Every structure is written in structure tokens, then in C-alpha cells.
């Protein structure tokens, strides 16, 4: 199972594929439907927001397995 940094990197890669610019933490926070401050706190604590990621995967019709496992 991937760690927090790897999961966020995977999210950034997915988001970058739909945009023609660098994806920042604020873009990930928006995609996960959370505030930038909340995302920064989660990132600092190295705590994975599983529910937000699962809801994002569902909304985007992504396979959760691709996000969490290598």
C-alpha cells in the first residue's frame, strides 16, 4: 500500500493530465473538497484523507486500487 506522499503524487499526476500546468497542493485540496488549511494540516501530520480520496475516485470514476496500491 502506498504512503501519503505517493498517493498525493498519484493524485497530482491524474490532475495534471487534465490541465496543462503544474498541479499545486491547493489544486489537490480543491479536488478532494477540503480547505487548503485542512490539507496542509493533514499533510504535516502525514495522515491520509481516505474518505476524501475515495469520494474523489467515485466522482471521477477512477479505480481506487490504482490510487492506493502500486
Residue, then its C-alpha position, 0 to 999 in steps of 0.5 A: x500500500x502506498x504512503x501519503x506522499x505517493x498517493x498525493x503524487x498519484x493524485x497530482x499526476x491524474x490532475x495534471x493530465x487534465x490541465x496543462x500546468x503544474x498541479x499545486x497542493x491547493x489544486x489537490x485540496x480543491x479536488x478532494x473538497x477540503x480547505x487548503x488549511x485542512x490539507x496542509x494540516x493533514x499533510x504535516x501530520x502525514x495522515x491520509x484523507x481516505x474518505x476524501x480520496x475515495x469520494x474523489x475516485x467515485x466522482x471521477x470514476x477512477x479505480x481506487x486500487x490504482x490510487x492506493x496500491x502500486 
